[in-house]
Amino acid sequence: MPALIEIKDLTKKFGHFTAVNAINFSIRQGEILGFLGPNGAGKTTTIKMINGLLKISSGQVLIKGLDARKNRREIKKITGYMSQKFSLYPLLTSLENIEFFGGISGLSRHNIQKKKEEIQPLIPRPILTQKIVDIPPGMKQKIALFVCLMTDPEIILLDEPTSGVDPEVRRNFWMEIYQLKKSGKTILVSTHNLDEVEYADRIIIIHRGNIILEGEPSELQARQGKDSIEALFKDAIINYDNQLSRTGGAECSD
């Protein structure tokens, strides 16, 4: 299946500091790509460049053949984004967030009202009328995903969406993500929770701004002779750091 997203030599520099170092990868239509790495690996920086929220220093992002720097308006129509901070305004209620984000996404008043009606069977009414800052993390996550999907995007970018929630909430969230995949969505999910890897079709491990491992989880484990993703991940990080210390390389971070 052809690539829906192509990342070519993507680089982000902050002054003399390289946060993402000429990385290359692609995402096929209808797959879940797990973007793994420790805190400070370059995950958020990469996703923000793909999404147009951060200026690209060099390299290229192509989405359905469109250059992300030249076609931001067209790309915005087909992508949904959920940040690790839930992408919601904390002093607005859930319904107010739906109205606000629906408006800036170009939804009609009629469609915004439909979305407000659609969420009501999913979330208890008292939660919907509370300010986001006052509701539990799991509910915030559910509402943020709903808002992310309001425009029915083809491509969904999720930046550590399960950060700060308990294991049961994370499992339920991934069940929703898997249903989105079954409906044909293409999904990039960044995480540092290794138990979530089983849901991904392929994984990329990024560390210090560089891609250090890429492939299907089971294939990578077999190739590297590891009995778990945790062992695979730790070994990749340690080997890269040892190599870096020998060569005197520089550190990158989000």
Summary of the structure (lengths in Angstrom):
residues: 254
radius of gyration: 18.7
end to end distance: 31.0
largest distance: 61.2
contacts: 797
relative contact order: 0.18
helix: 41%
strand: 26%
